[in-house]
């Protein structure tokens, strides 16, 4: 069983004065595909390199297959690493690149040939075995890099942003190939990416990491299946990071609350109801209402109409992005933290400064306290 367990894993480069990774506790099940996501500087690649053995662990314990591996070399940990750069030997053929690690380990030639041919067939590289890397496309080179790890038959695959150097169409193709590869091999896989689409489509679970602040006890924000993080974010950081465009946030205070619904008055005086359990909060508490761009319904109106009301606010268009199949409209509202982004299926251009009446369905809204922690949802929207 190739279970990976991180217990209190921390990393500091200055003897504990500053922490890059702090007190990360995580269990990754045998055969599971887990993605590490987070903004630049949150330590996701550092954490992956600590699992691989390329970075020392300052404190905590790392175990693979039930064995403590803190002091073992990458080779002794039986992990296979695929980097962002292909790191292929330019003077060697594809076949020799894939076989290089096995040759260093003095494996039998028959074993090497069998594993290389099996991996080449799996990755559709048979016809490219005699070629050198310069004769391959970016996607083919990345397949070779993956094949080089496959032939080692590692207990755990570690991927550090392996598709970031590829163009959009190749990334889509390689995502499908990686998903198919994982289904066939069923090897425990840990995947670092800044691309939410990769994480949402590939991972069984997503680990959301954040940069450490002065008072933060850990980088770990939330761990769970992709749709759980999307539908039930634990806090505003996760809500704002998962989803593209990000969730909209509105500033207000709690008017009244219960176990199924809360009434919020925005700083502009508008009233919003949210289906949630906020009985632990009290009237007057500062809160934030969150709603995703696709859950907002909009109605174009004239500036003379007062269309504000319960769960309806009046905004003004400031920008738009016409994407063909859909559009994103950016609107101004005094209670919003930044622009309110609305996804619409229309592609007709609208004039800037036009008034837009926006509806916020209670079942689609999220509620967060002043510290950014989410109140439990009282029911998921029908669109989920």
Buried (B, 14 or more C-beta within 10 A) or exposed (E): EBBBBBBBBBBBEEEEEEBBBBBBEBEBBBBBBBBBBBEEEBBBBBBBBBBBBBBEBBBBEBBBBEEEBBEBEBEEBBBBBBBBEBEBEEEBBBBBBBBBBBEEEEBEEEEBBEBBBEBBEBBEBEEBBEBBBEEBEBBBBBBBBBBBBBBBEBBBBBBBBBBBBBEEEBBBEBBEBBEEBBEEBEBBBBBBBBBBEBBBBBBBBBBBBBEBEEEBEBBBBBBBEBEBBBBBBBBBBBBBBBBEBBBBBBBBBBBBBEEEBBBBBBBBEBBBBBBBBBEEBEEEBBBBBBBBBBBBBBEBBEEEEEBBEEBBBBBBBBEBEEEEEBBBBBBBBEBBEEBBBBBBEEEEEBEEEBBBBBBBBBBBBBBBBEEBEBBEBBEEBEEE
